[in-house]
């Protein structure tokens, strides 16, 4: 079956609980459960299925195409599926105390026969009401009704009397209808009581009753959807989290997503739910809030959850949306065409609001050093509606800092005027520290932004407040840098780190073709309080190798002072990337492999320094590495191998030349290394060593 779900917003005024018979709605609260809105239901008698025990099933779905009949003599038992929620049931009529049963039956037998048909309505095997129908007009096949006439299905109406307060069918329980017939059959002028014998029978028809336009069914009032609900959250919040019903017209784009979560449940089960609709209307109540409403969902937009339909709809409201109360309505249509409308408390777009944040790229840690002035920039934005000016006063709570510290200073202590939604300002906070021990400094800095606006009496009142927390960290005026080295400009292949030297194998070869150069990218992080430059020295480098250092941003080679390359100025807690180019020697007599030891020193304090280590390895157009073997063990390890046994392994060969075309390579037998290199030194530029361990 195609199930559509539509999300709609109207306001109803009723507030009665689920078990009250008045057709009204309760006001939504948190959580915003759907109120009782009684509807007239037909509960059909149909053939049973695998989920329901008994002779027949009670269902909300109208039977189609399948006629069923059974003798009532000896009893028939019709049951609903187990309720998925508590269900309050009421009768019809002015007092809601009459449940009608319309049943198609056929009483066959000789003239003068009688029958009593007893019907019992139960909830969880507890009797609610019972009625007995007395029959004295049998029909006989081949004659007229009561005179041997042809028999046909005859509708009979029975009214169960119940309390006007209704009755509850609890979750997990069933509605049950028992029908039992007792027949007195008149045979050959002699009376007798029989169970349908001697030519008497009382049969009940259900399902899609043949040769009639009707069905056997109960008629009652209920609200099977009373446990349905809708909630409003920010994306990522849980169903159990408090709802967010106040929103700001000029919030940042990433904060303008509203997530509506719908949980639609029917006491009769998921198959009773046909259509769900959600609408959000403007404060005028006449139009939807945007073209996104009402929103129609297809089947795959919702998921089945404990026989209910659960789904999410995220709406990004437009910047500058008109302020006011927007009404939210959930409408549910069941298989019988009932449209049940339930009101949420709605959402409010406010006139006044502010956002307090840090500008992009600003650290959330405030650095301070003895005798220095620390400063931090903030960003405030008027997130309320147009035409509603606010004055935002920034505040650091009193007694935040020790008495020896100077009071924090804002660049505009009188406040920042924001005349319309969407306007912003950038307050600057300055804090001067004493030239002394700072161990009593706070670990966190708490900052408030308080927005004030005039009320209807012309008085300035606080209309919004935001809070932000910053970490505080003491640093030296100058500090040792933190250095990371990468093989690629995208910074995906790190090979060294001054703070975590143990994380990288400094002896691992990084190959450079003899006719090429090695290029490495070195990030230098200024961990000090003040702006600083840094001096770069290659303390160790293999014989014959050379290097140069460039500013990776500009491509310019760094200035050189004596043996040091000097970086441009790096601001506190910022990173500058250097490009390190390493050139292998031209002489074959120079070292092919060796470790680089790069030292980076603070110019402000040369005692503050860091080191990184990694190995470079010259190749000559071919690179062979053992990367796997057939006998397991560590990478590059062969064996153990017993005498006369053999082992196989793979060698990866990389052509590191830039020449176009394919080449054939000769793999030299390690056992003949000396012989081959004597004949032609170009066969190899490394040593093989095989050790019997």
N, C-alpha and C positions, 0 to 999 in steps of 0.2 A: 504493500500500500504506500502511496506517496504521501508523506507527511510534510506539511509546510509549517514553518514557524515564523510568526510575524511579531515584532516587538512594538505596542501602542500606548498613548498617555491621555487619559480623561480623569476627571475627579468625581468620585461618588462620595455621598455624605454619610452613609450608614456606619454604625460602629458596634453592631451586636456580635457576640461570640458565635462560634460555629454551631452550637446546639440550640440557639434561639430560632424559633420558627419565623420571625419577621424577616422579610426579604430586604436586607440592608447590609452594609459593609462596615467592618471595623476599621478604624484609622490605622494606617500602617505605622509601625514603630520599628525599632532595631532589635531583632530582625523583622523585616517587613512582611509578615505572613499574610496570605490572602485571606480576606474576611469571609464570613459565611454569606453566601448569596444563593438562597435556595432555588432549585430548579426542579421541574417536573421530569421524572425519569420513567422510562419503561424498561423493566427488567424481564427479558424474554426467556421463555423455557425452550431449550434447544437440546440437541443431542450432546452427550458428554464427550470430553476429550481426555487426553492422557494426563492432564494436570488436575482433573476433578473426579473424585469418586462419586458414585451414585448412578441412578437411572438416567438422569439428565442434568443439564447445566443451566444455571441462571447467569445471563450475560447481558451487557448493554448493547451488544451488536445485534442488529435485526437479522434473523435467520433468512437465508436465501437459497431456494432450490432444493432443500432436503426436507421431505415430510417424514415425521416420526410418529409412531403410535404405540401404546402399550396398555395392557389391562391394569386398571386401578385396583382390581380385586387382589388382595395380598399386599398392596401398598406400592407406591412409587416415591422416590426420593430425589428431589432436585436440589443441587447445591451450587453456590457461586464459588469462584476461586477464592483463596484466602485473601483477606483485605490487606492492602499494602500500607494503609494508614487507618487510624480510627475513623469510623464513618457514622455520623448521626443521621438517622432516618426519621422522617415525619410523614404523616398521612396527608391526604388532600382534604378539600372542603374548608369551610370557614374556620373550623377549629383545628385543622391539621391532624385529625384523629381517625381518618378512614383510609386504609390501604385497599385498593381495589385489585381483585384477581379476576381476570378474564380468561376463561379456559374453554377450549373446544373439546366436547365429549360426545360419545355415542352410547346410548343405553339400549341394548337389544334384548328382546325377550318376548314371551307371550303376553297377551293382554292381561292386566291385573298384577303383573310383577312390579315390585318396588325396589328401590335402592337408597341407601344412605351414603353420601359422599362426604367424608370428613377431611378437612384441610387444616394443617397446622403450620403457622409461620414461626420460625425459630431463629435465634441468634446464638451461635456457639452452643448449640444443643439446649438452649434455654428457651422455653416456649414464650412467645410474645403474644400470640392471639390464635384462636382456632374458631372455625365455623363449620357447620354441617349443612349440606344441601340434600333435601329429600326429593327423590324422583319417583314418579308414579305413572309416567307416560312412555313406556318402552315402545320401540319400533321393532318391526320384524321384516327381515329381508323378503321382498316380493310383495309387500302390502303397504298400506298407508300407515303413517305414524300412529301408534296406539291401536291400530286396527290391521296390523299385519302389513303396513305400508313400507315403502323403501326407506332405508335409514340414510341420513346424511349427518355431517358434523354440525353440531349445534353449539353456539356460544352461550356460556352461562357466566353470570357475574356474581362474585362473592365479595363482600366488604368486611375486612378485618378491622375490628375496633382496637385502637391503641391509645396510649396516653398522648395528650396534646403536647407534652414535653418531649415526645419522640423517644427513641431508644438508640443505644450505641452498639455498633458492631465493632469490636476491638480489632486492632491490627493482628493479623494472623488467624482471625476467626472467619467463619463463613455465614452467609445468609442461607437458610435451609427452608424448603417448602416440602412438606410431606402430604401426600394425597392417598387416602385409603378408602376403598369401597366395600360395603356390605350389601349383598343382593338377596332379596326374597323372590324366588322364581316360581311363578304359577304354572304348573304343568298338569295337563289333562284334568283341569278343574280342581286339582289338589294343590294346596299351598305348600311351600317348602323353602327353607333358607339354604342357599347354595353359594359356592364360590365361583359363580359363573357357569356352573354345570347345568344340566337339564335345559340347555338352550338359552341361558341368560349370560350377558356379558356387559361390562361397563368399561369403555375404552377412552383413554385420554389422548388427544392429538397435540403435538408440539413440533417445534421447528417451523418450517414454511408449510403451514397446513394446506393440504391439497383441496382444490375445488372451493376455496374460500379466499377472500381478500385479506384475512386477518391472521393473527398469531395468538398464542396463549402467552399471557404476560401479567406481571404485577405493575401497578401504577402507584407511584409514591413521590415524595419530595426529598431531596438531599442536596448536598454539595460535595461531590466526590473529589473536587479539586481544592479543597480548603487548605491543604498543606503546601500548596504551591507558593512560591515567593520569588522576589527579585531583589538584588542588592547592588549597591554602587560602591566601587572601590577605585583606587589607583591600580594600574597594571602590576601584577606580581603579588598583590595582597591575597590573603587567604579568605575563604568564606566566613570563617569565624572572627576575622578582624573587624573592628568597628567600621561602620560605613563612613564614606567621605561624601558629604552632601553640600559642602561649600566649595565653590571654585572661583577662580579669579580670571577675568576677561583677558588680561594682558600677561599671563604667565608665559614663561619661555616655552618654545615649541615642544621641547621634550617633556614638559610637565602638563601639556594640555590633552593628554589621553585619559578618557573616562572609560572604565571597564564595567559593563553591565553584566551581571551573572544571573541567569534564569534557572530556577530549579522547579520544574513543573511536575507535579505528582498527582496521580489519581488513585483513590482507594481501590478502584477496579482494575488497576494495572496500566501498563504502558499503552496497550492497544486501545484504551478509552480516549487517549489524547490524539486529537486530529490536527490542531493548528495552534500556534502560539504567536502572539503579536506584541510588539513593544513600541510605544510611541512616546516621544518627548515633545511637549507643546510649549510654545512661547508663553510669556506671562499673560498675553491677551487671551490665551486659551483657544484661539481660533485656528492657528496654523502650527504645523510641526516645526521643531527647532531648526531643522535643516532638511536638505533633500535626502539625507541618510535615513530619515524617519518618514513613515513607519518602515521598519526593516523586515524583510521577508527572508527567512532561512529555509534552505533545503534540508533534506534528511541528514546529509553528511555534515552539516554545520553543527549538529547536536550529537551528544553521546548518550548512550543508554547507561543509566546509573540506578541500580536497584529498582528496575521497572519504572523509572521516571526519565524525563528528558532534561538534561543539564547542558547548558551552553554558555558561551561568552561572546559578547559583542563589544568591541572597543571602538569608541567614537572619539575622533580628534576634533574638538570644537574650534571654530575659527577665532583667530586673534581679534579682540575687540568686540566680542559678542555682547549684545545688550544685557545690562544687569537686570535682575529680578528673579522671581520664583518661577521655575520651569516644572510643569507637572509631568509626572512619570506614571504611565499606566501599563499594566500587564493584562492582556486579554488572552483567554484560552478557549478554544472551541473543541468540544468533544465529539465523539462519533454520532451522537444524536442531534448535533447541531446547536447545542446550548452554547451561547457566547457569554462567558463569565468574565466580568471586568473587575479588576482589583487595583486599588490605588496605592502607590508608594507615597512616601512623604514628599517626594520630589527633590530637586536640587536647586541651590541658590547660587546665582552669579552675583558677587558682591560689588559694592561701589568702591570700597577701599581695601587695598592689600599691598604688601611689599614683599620683595624677594631680596635676601641678603646672601651674597656669595663672594667668592674670590675670583678675580679676573682670570681668564684662560692663561695657563702657564705659571700662575703664582703658586708657590708652595704653601701647603697648609701647616708648615712648621715655621715658627718665628725664631730666628737665630739671634742670640745676643752674646756680647763679649764685654769684659770689664772696661768701663770708661768709654763705651761706644754708644751711639744712638742707633737704635733699631727702628725700622719703619716697615709698615705693611699696608698694601692697598686693598680696599674692599670695593665691592660693586653693589649698589642698591638700585632696585627697579620698582617703579610704581606699577603694580599688577592689577589695580582696580580699574574702574570704568573711566571713560572720558568725562571731562567736566567735573572731576572730584579731586581738587588739589590737596596735597598732604605736605606736611613738614616733617622730615625724618631726622630725628636726633640720635646720634650714635653714643653709645655708653659702654664703658668698662666698669663693672661693679666696684664700689668703694672697697678698700682694704684688699684688693687683689694682689698688690705688690707690697713688699716690706717697706717700712717707714723710711729706710735709707734711700729708697729709689725716688726719683722725681715722678710727679703725677703724669700720667699719659696725656698726650696733647693731640687733639683732632685739628685738622686744617680748617674746619668750619664748626666750631663748638656750638654756634647758635642753631645749627641744623641745615638741612639741604632741602630746598623747595622743589617739589615735583608737581607740576600743575596738571598733568594729564596722565592717563594710563599709557604705559609704554615708555615714559621718560625714565632716564637713569642718571646716576651720579657715581663718582668714585671717591669716597672718603679716604683720607690718609691718616693713619695712626702712627705717632712717633713716641718712642719710649727711650729715655736716657738712663743708662745703668751707671752705678757708682764704680769708681776705681777701687774695688774691694772684693772680698770673698762673696761669691754669688750663690753659695750652696743653698741659701734659703729662698731662692727664686721659685715661683709656682711652676708646676709641670704643665698646666693647661692655662690658656688665656680664653676667657669667656667674654664675648662681645654681643651687645644687643643693639638692634635697630628698632626704634619706637616711632611709629607714624602717628601724627596728630592732625585732626581736621576739625572744622567748625561744625557744631550741631545746629539744630533748628533754632536754638536760643542764642546763637552767636558765640558760644563758649567753645574753647579748644579742648577736645577730648581725645584720648588715645583710642585709635581705631584698629591698629594692627601692631604686632610686635614679632620680630624674628630674632633668632639666636644662632650663633655659630661658635664652634670651639676650634682653637688652634693649639697644636703642640708647641712647647717651648724647649729649645735646646741650646745649651751653652757651648760655644765653640771658641777656639783661639782666634785672635785677629787674623793670623795666618795658620794654615793647617796643611798637613801632607795631602797631596792629591790622591784621588782614587782613579786608577788607570785600568782600562780594559782594552785588549787587543783582539781584532777580528781579521779573518782572511778575506772577507767580502764586504763591500760597501753597504750591503743591506743589513749587516750586523746579524747574520744568521749563524756564522761559524766562528765562535769565540775560541781563542787558543791560549789566552793568558789573562790573569786578573791579579792585580796587586793585593787585593783584600782576600782573595781565595786562591792562593798559589797551589794549594793541595788539590784543587778541583781539576787541574789540567796537567797532563804529562809533558813537562818541559823538554824531555828527551825525544819526543815524537818528531820525526822528520817532516819538514814542510818544504816540498821540493820546488826547485827553481832551475829551469833549463839554463845551460851555460851561456846561451846567447840571449837570454831574456833577463828580466828583473823580477824580484819579489815585491809585491805591493801589499801592505798591511795597513789597517785603519785603527788608530789609537785614540780612544776617548779619554780625555782628561777632565775629571770632575773637580772643581774648586770647592773643597769642603770647609774652607775658612770663612770668616765673617766679612772680610774686606775683599775688594777686587784685587786680583793678583795676576802676575805672569809667571810662567814656569820655564825652567831651563832643562833641556833634554841632552843627555850624554850617553853615548854608547860605551859602557864600561868594559864590555867584553864583546869581541867579534872575531871570527876566524881569520887567520892570516890571509891577506890579499883581498878580503871583502871590503866593500865600501857601502855607505848609506847616505841618504838625504832625507830631510823632513820638510813637508809642505803643509800649509793651511788647506785643509780639504774643502773648505767653503769657497775660498778665493782661487785656489790652485797655485798661489804664490809660495815660493820657497821661503822658509823662515829666516829671519835675521840670525846671524851667527856672531857670538861673542866668545872669542878664543875658541875653545873646543865645544862650546855649548850652542845648541839651537834654542832660540828664545821664542816662546809663543806670544800671540797677541794677548791683550788683557782679557781675563775671564772673570765675570761677575760672580759674586758669592752664590754657591750652590747651582751653578750652571755648568754645562758641558760643552767643550769644544773638541771637534774631531780633527786629528792630525793624520796626514798620509805619510807613512814610512815606506820609502823605496830602498830596497836592499839589492846590491849589485854583486853577482858572483865574480871571482877573479878570472882573468883571461889566461893565466899560466896554469898548465896542468900540474905543476909541482906544488901549487898552493892547496890548502885544505879543501876537500870536497864537502865536509860536514863540520858543523860547529854550533855552539850555543851563543845566542845573543843575550846580553844582559843590558837592558835599557834602564837608566836611572832618570827620574823626573823630580826636580827640586823646586820648592817655592822660592821665588825671587825675594819675597818679603822676609822670609826666614829660611835660610838655606839648610837648617837642621830638619826642616819638615820635608821629607822626601819619600818616594815610593820606587819600587823596582818591579820589573816584569822580565820573565825569562821564556825563551822558546828557541827551537833548533831549526836552522836552515840547512838544506842539503842540495848540492849542485848535481845536476844530471846532464847527460850528453845525448839528448834526442831519444832516449829510451828509459823507461822506468819500469822495473819489475818488482812486484811485491808478492809475497806469500800471503794470501788472504783466507785460505781454507785448506783443510787437509782431510783425508779420508779416515784418519785414525783418531780424530778428536783431539783433545788437549787444547792448550792455549793457542791463540792465533799466532801462526808463524812457527809452531813447534811440531816437529815430525817425530812420531814414535810414541812409546818405545817399539823398537823393531828387533826381532830375533834374528840370529844369523841365518843366512840364506833366504830370509823373507824379503818381500818387497813392499813398498808403500807408494801410493799415488797421491799427487796433490796438484792443485791448480795454481797457476801464476797469472796475475793480472798484468798486462803490458799496456802502458799508456804512451802513445806517440806525442811527445811534447814539442815537436817542431811545428813550424807554421807553414811548411811547404805543402803545396797542393799535390794530391795523388796518393796512391797506396804504395806501401813498401813491404818487403819481406824481411823478417827478422830471424836471425840465427840464435837459437837458445844454446848457450855453451854448457857442456857437461861440467858440473863442478869438479868432478874427479880429474878432469884434464885441464884445470884452470891454469896451472903453471905452464904446461906445454903450449897451450893456445896463446896465452899472453906473450910468451917468448917469441912466437911467430908473428903475432899481430897484436900490439898493445890495445888497439881499438876494440878488441873483443870485450874488454871489461875495464871498469874504473873503480871496482870495489873488490873486497876480499871475501871469499867464501870460507867458512870455518865449519867443519863437521866434527862433532864431539860425541864420542861414545860415553853416554852417561850411565 
